[in-house]
């Protein structure tokens, strides 16, 4: 059995780790100029596949279906979702942002009938809104 002192020490250590993580996060948020970014990037070896996946994710998230399809053709980078669903996904996100939860749920169920069944916590949160 562990003593109360051991448990208290563990809690204090966890709090210290969280504090350090918070400080590191704040330091990482510092402003970096474009020239400094370019300089840092010159010293990094970022694989082209990684950059293509990053750009593909951005295009899909922003609803740029045609651009994502073009990137797929040009680079061979496969999208992580069916590109024919991109506009529906954007419509769902816009409905949530606008507070139109019923419209968002309807669109979500049209896109994937079992999505909310597989995520009861999300369904509950959406219904509370």
N, C-alpha and C positions, 0 to 999 in steps of 0.2 A: 504494500500500500504506500502510496505517496503521501507525504506530509503536506500540511496546509502551506508551509513555507515554500516547498517545491512548486506547488500549484501557483502560489502568488508570484514566485520568481518567473515562472513561465508566462504568466499574464503580463508582467512588467516587460519581459523580453519581447513579447508580441507587440506591445504598445510602442516600444522603442523602434522595432522594425517598421511599424506602420508610420511612425514619425519620420524615419529616414526615407521611406518610400515617398512620403508626401513632399519632403524637401527635394528629393531627386526629381519628382514630377514638376515642381515649381521651377527648378533650374532648367529643365528640359524645355520649358515654355518660353525661354528667352527669345527675343527677336533676332532673326538671322537675316542679314541683308542678302539680296540676290547675288551679289558678287561673292560673298562669303559662302553661300550655298553652292555656287558653281565651283568654288575652290575646294570645298569639302567633297563634293561629288567627284571631282577629278581624281581624288585619292581613294575612291571606293570602287570596288568591282561588283557592280550590280548586274546579275545575269539578265539578258534580254527577255528570257521567258518570264522572269519575275516582273519586269516592267510591263510586259504585255498583259499579264494577269491583273496587275494593278490598274492599268488603263481600262481593261475590259470591265472590271468591277465598277469603276467610276462611270463608264458609259451606261452600264445596265442600271446602276443606282439612279442616275440622272434621267433615265428614260430615253436615251439616245439609241434606239433600236437599230436604225440604219447604220449609224457609225459603228456599233458593236458588230453588226453583220459584216461590214467592210473590214474591220480589224480581224475578224475570224478568217475571212478569205485571204487577206494579205499576209497574216502572220501564222495562221494555223492554230492560233490560240482559241481553244474551245471555251465557250461561255459556260458558266456554272448553272445557268438556267436556260430553259427553252426561250429563245428570243421572241417567239410569238406571244409570250406572256408579259413582256416588259411593260407595255402600256397599261395592262390591267394592274400590274404591281404599282405603277406610279399613281393610278387612279385610287387604289386602296390607300396608299400613303397620304395622298392629298385629302381624302375623305377623313382620315384619322386626324390630320393636322387641322382640318376645318371643324373638327368636333362632330362630324357626321358619322357617328359610330355605326348606326344601323346600315347605312350605305356601304361602309367599309366592310362590315361583316358579310353583307350580301355579296359584295364583290369577291371577298375572300372565299366564300363557300362556292361561288361559281368557278373560281380558279382551281380550288382543291377542296372537295366536299368533306374530306376527313381531317383537314388541317386543324381545326379547333378541337375536334374529338381527341386528337393526339396531344393537345396542349390545353388541358382543362384550366390551368392557372391563367393563361392568356385569355381564354374565353371569359372567365370570371372577371378579370380586370376590365375587359372591354365592355361587358354588361354593366359594370358599375359606373362607367363613364356616362 
